[in-house]
């Protein structure tokens, strides 16, 4: 930004996943003595498209829920949760990601990724859940996924040539669909939650699971126990 005979540069660097852009805007506003609106319009009602979805092209889950303050929703799809402001036209957007309805269906537009896709609602969580516990193997990665039933709570963890991963509590999303959190990373931000979409055979037994996240999608794991 240019001011008369001056240039202002604001650089914010965190060693965690807080919003560096928001912090930079806060600093710039303070330097200029300007007021930056803090919250969206609080009178905007929560949209009726809150819920859980699957994105068909990537096979990843998308979860939309309300957050405080009123006037915002949280989208969990990529490697981190995204807060979207509700707009007067019924959409929700943060400038680069938009949720919109068209012909009674929910669409997600991600301009930076050149992606626009329909979100398919997840089926209600019903039927057996504990029967997904077991070991699954991915031939492509020479890796395994272990799902354990710990007194009604399901935990999952990966193992392979990089070692043994930590067991994480699975978050139920929909029928035979779970999220495995991945809060850790090496030289990049965490890849976000892994979507575990369990597949059943004709007799109703669990035969395998499709695994994916923002960085790796549609990995086929076959049940091996």
Secondary structure, DSSP 8 states (H G I E B T S, - for coil): -EETTEE-------SSSS-HHHHHHHHHHHHHT-----S--TTS---TT-EEEEETTTTEEEEEEEETTTTEEEEE-SSS-EEEEE-TTS-EE-SSEEEEEETTEEEEEEGGGTEEEEEEE-----S--GGG-EEEEETTTTEEEEEEEETTEEEEEEEETTEE---EEEEEEETTEEEE-----SSS-----EEEEEEE-TTS-EEEEEEE-SSS--EEEEE--
